[in-house]
Amino acid sequence: MWRWAVLPLVAGVAPYLLGPAPGSRLSLEVYKSGLWNGRQHSFTFERYQGSLLYDAEAPQKSQVRFTVDAASIVLHDTWVGEKDRAKILKYALTEMLHADRYPELEFTSTRIAPAGLGHFEVQGTLSMAGISKPVSVQVTLGADLSIQGSAKLKMTDWGMKPPSAALGAIGTRDEMSVAFVLKPMR
C-alpha cells in the first residue's frame, strides 16, 4: 500500500517527493454547530506521500499526485475529555472516512491555473471514502518550493452525514476545511 511513487523524468520538469518533513503539516478542521457553535474538531494526518512534477518555465504544466493514509488521522482537541476524544476519533475513522474499506485518500491534479505571483488554483480529483469528486485548492508556492494551500469541502459531497448529538442540539456543519504546508524533497 505505502510506496513512494516513481517519478518520470521529463525534460525541463523537476520531480519532487512530498511527505512528512519538518515544517510540513496536513490538517482538517470540522466545525461544530448548535450549542457548540464556534468550536471545531482539529485533526492532522501523520502519513502521506506524493509527487510534484514542477515545470519552472510553465508552472501551469506542473502535476501533483498525493495519497493520505486515512488511519493516520490524529485528533488534537483539548476542549473535550479523553473519553470523548476517543469516541470522536473512532467515529471519524469508521463512520466518516471508512478507513477499514478505503485506507487511502487520493488527490490528483487535472489543471493548474496561475492566480497571481506565486499563487495558483489547483483543480483535481479527490477520492475519499470510496467517492471521487472534483475539488479546487488555492495554493501558494514559496521560493523554496514549499506548497501552502487550503480548500473547503462538504461532507455530504462524499456521502458523509454531518454527525449530531443531544437530539440535534449539538451538531456539525457540512463544510470542513483542509489546510496544508508541504516541503518537497528531491
C-alpha positions as CSV (number, residue, x, y, z in Angstrom):
1,M,0.0,0.0,0.0
2,W,2.6,2.6,1.0
3,R,5.3,3.1,-1.5
4,W,6.9,6.2,-3.0
5,A,5.7,7.0,-6.4
6,V,8.2,6.6,-9.2
7,L,8.7,10.0,-10.7
8,P,9.1,10.0,-14.5
9,L,11.9,12.2,-15.9
10,V,10.6,14.8,-18.3
11,A,12.9,17.4,-19.9
12,G,12.6,20.7,-18.0
13,V,10.5,19.3,-15.3
14,A,11.9,18.8,-11.8
15,P,10.5,15.9,-9.8
16,Y,10.0,16.3,-6.0
17,L,8.7,13.9,-3.4
18,L,6.0,15.1,-0.9
19,G,5.8,13.6,2.6
20,P,6.0,14.3,6.3
21,A,9.0,16.5,6.9
22,P,10.0,19.2,9.4
23,G,7.6,22.1,8.8
24,S,5.1,20.1,6.9
25,R,1.5,19.7,8.1
26,L,-1.8,18.3,6.7
27,S,-4.8,19.3,8.7
28,L,-8.5,19.0,8.7
29,E,-10.9,21.3,10.6
30,V,-14.5,20.2,11.2
31,Y,-16.8,22.9,12.5
32,K,-19.5,22.4,15.2
33,S,-23.0,24.0,15.3
34,G,-25.8,24.3,17.8
35,L,-24.7,24.5,21.4
36,W,-21.1,24.0,20.4
37,N,-21.2,26.7,17.6
38,G,-17.8,28.3,17.3
39,R,-15.8,25.2,18.3
40,Q,-14.1,22.8,15.9
41,H,-12.5,19.4,15.8
42,S,-8.9,19.8,14.7
43,F,-7.3,16.7,13.0
44,T,-4.0,16.1,11.3
45,F,-2.8,13.2,9.2
46,E,0.7,11.8,10.1
47,R,1.3,9.6,7.0
48,Y,1.0,10.9,3.4
49,Q,3.1,10.9,0.3
50,G,3.0,12.2,-3.2
51,S,4.9,13.7,-6.0
52,L,5.2,17.1,-7.6
53,L,6.4,17.4,-11.2
54,Y,7.3,21.1,-11.3
55,D,7.9,22.9,-14.5
56,A,9.6,26.2,-13.6
57,E,9.2,27.5,-17.2
58,A,5.4,26.8,-17.3
59,P,4.1,26.2,-13.7
60,Q,0.6,25.6,-15.1
61,K,2.0,22.4,-16.7
62,S,3.1,21.0,-13.4
63,Q,1.4,18.0,-11.9
64,V,0.6,16.9,-8.3
65,R,-0.4,13.4,-7.0
66,F,-1.0,12.9,-3.3
67,T,-2.1,10.0,-1.1
68,V,-3.0,10.1,2.6
69,D,-3.2,7.1,4.9
70,A,-6.7,7.5,6.4
71,A,-5.8,5.6,9.5
72,S,-3.1,8.1,10.4
73,I,-5.6,10.7,11.5
74,V,-5.0,12.3,14.9
75,L,-7.4,14.4,16.9
76,H,-5.9,17.4,18.7
77,D,-9.0,18.8,20.5
78,T,-8.2,20.0,24.1
79,W,-11.8,21.1,24.8
80,V,-13.3,17.6,25.1
81,G,-12.4,14.9,27.7
82,E,-10.2,11.9,26.8
83,K,-13.1,9.5,26.6
84,D,-15.0,11.8,24.2
85,R,-11.8,12.3,22.1
86,A,-11.5,8.5,21.7
87,K,-15.2,8.4,20.5
88,I,-14.7,11.3,18.1
89,L,-11.6,9.7,16.6
90,K,-13.3,6.3,16.3
91,Y,-16.3,7.9,14.6
92,A,-14.0,9.8,12.1
93,L,-12.2,6.6,11.2
94,T,-15.1,4.2,11.0
95,E,-18.2,6.4,10.1
96,M,-16.7,9.2,8.1
97,L,-13.6,8.0,6.4
98,H,-14.5,4.3,6.4
99,A,-10.7,3.7,6.8
100,D,-11.2,-0.1,7.0
101,R,-12.7,-0.2,3.5
102,Y,-10.9,2.9,2.0
103,P,-7.5,3.1,3.6
104,E,-6.3,6.0,1.4
105,L,-7.5,9.4,0.4
106,E,-6.1,10.4,-3.0
107,F,-5.7,13.7,-4.9
108,T,-4.6,14.0,-8.5
109,S,-4.3,17.4,-10.2
110,T,-6.1,17.9,-13.5
111,R,-5.4,21.6,-14.1
112,I,-3.1,24.3,-12.5
113,A,-4.0,27.9,-13.2
114,P,-1.9,30.9,-12.2
115,A,-3.7,33.2,-9.8
116,G,-1.1,35.9,-9.3
117,L,2.6,35.8,-8.4
118,G,3.3,32.5,-6.7
119,H,-0.4,31.8,-6.3
120,F,-2.3,29.0,-8.1
121,E,-5.7,27.4,-8.3
122,V,-5.1,23.7,-8.5
123,Q,-8.1,21.7,-9.7
124,G,-8.1,18.0,-9.4
125,T,-10.0,14.9,-8.2
126,L,-10.2,13.9,-4.6
127,S,-11.1,10.3,-3.7
128,M,-12.3,9.9,-0.1
129,A,-14.5,7.2,1.5
130,G,-14.9,5.5,-1.9
131,I,-16.2,8.6,-3.7
132,S,-14.3,10.7,-6.2
133,K,-15.2,14.4,-6.7
134,P,-13.6,17.4,-8.4
135,V,-12.1,19.9,-6.0
136,S,-10.4,23.3,-6.3
137,V,-7.4,24.1,-4.0
138,Q,-5.9,27.5,-3.5
139,V,-2.1,27.2,-3.4
140,T,0.9,29.4,-2.7
141,L,4.3,28.3,-4.0
142,G,7.2,29.5,-1.9
143,A,10.7,30.4,-3.2
144,D,11.9,27.1,-1.7
145,L,9.0,25.3,-3.5
146,S,7.1,24.8,-0.2
147,I,3.5,24.4,-1.0
148,Q,0.9,26.1,1.2
149,G,-2.8,25.7,0.5
150,S,-6.4,25.2,1.6
151,A,-9.7,24.0,0.4
152,K,-13.3,24.0,1.7
153,L,-15.1,20.7,1.3
154,K,-18.7,19.5,2.1
155,M,-19.1,16.2,3.9
156,T,-22.2,15.4,2.0
157,D,-20.4,15.5,-1.3
158,W,-18.6,12.4,-0.2
159,G,-21.7,10.7,1.2
160,M,-20.9,11.6,4.8
161,K,-23.7,12.7,7.1
162,P,-22.7,15.5,9.5
163,P,-23.0,14.0,13.0
164,S,-25.2,15.4,15.7
165,A,-25.9,14.6,19.3
166,A,-28.4,15.6,22.1
167,L,-31.3,15.4,19.7
168,G,-29.6,17.8,17.3
169,A,-28.7,20.5,19.9
170,I,-25.1,19.7,19.2
171,G,-24.3,19.4,15.5
172,T,-21.7,19.5,12.9
173,R,-21.6,21.8,9.9
174,D,-21.5,20.3,6.4
175,E,-18.4,22.3,5.5
176,M,-14.9,21.3,6.6
177,S,-11.5,22.9,5.8
178,V,-8.3,21.2,4.6
179,A,-5.1,23.1,5.0
180,F,-1.5,22.1,4.4
181,V,2.1,23.1,4.2
182,L,4.3,20.7,2.3
183,K,8.1,20.8,2.0
184,P,9.0,19.0,-1.2
185,M,12.1,16.7,-1.1
186,R,14.3,15.8,-4.1
